[in-house]
């Protein structure tokens, strides 16, 4: 019996029929106008690298027609795989939340214990200082004997001087959709965001450190970085990855 994941293998389904009929990926690319790199991603079933679901379904139908496979079956297997990954992700999140709660409770217990220890040490130190003060005569400062008041420099000699802060320059990225396209963007190494743009739409983003871009349909996209046009080497339907700056 095949493992559960093998039952939802849309990429291997298309690949097996293509290889059985001895059709090259280049031939499929010519007929479907889908980049060879994207076809390889479909066969490898790299869900992270695939574009938005609406685009993937269209790619699968075109791929299936090109190799003589059942387009509806390919899309059905893809949707089943997405459903399986969603269930596995949900189980992982539940397990992760349980682990987080366990570590949080342990952390709070350690913090409480350290607080008790610190308060105990502080109380003991305070008690010792009070005992020493009661046993020794009060000492007067040298400035009190001379009758001279403390100067402003003496009073502020140990005061740290603040340094001015500098504000980093913002990096502005403008994405212009000539035709329909999707973009996955990582800003300042944070969690990725995905956008579906229609022809004529513009998207303006702001970052402090930089961007990592994954652009679908690269030939239908124009970029401006800090107001300056930025060229993209890519064709219609091709997926391109960029890092800025």
WOBEL-V640638 format. One record per run of one state. SS is the DSSP state (h for helix, s for strand, l for the rest). FROM is the first residue (numbers start at 1). LEN is the number of residues. If there is no record, write none. Layout:
SS;FROM;LEN + SS;FROM;LEN
//
This chain:
l;1;3 + h;4;5 + l;9;1 + h;10;11 + l;21;4 + h;25;8 + l;33;3 + h;36;9 + l;45;8 + h;53;15 + l;68;3 + h;71;65 + l;136;6 + h;142;5 + l;147;5 + h;152;4 + l;156;15 + s;171;7 + l;178;3 + s;181;7 + l;188;5 + s;193;5 + l;198;4 + s;202;6 + l;208;3 + s;211;5 + l;216;2 + h;218;3 + s;221;5 + l;226;2 + s;228;3 + l;231;9 + s;240;5 + l;245;1
//
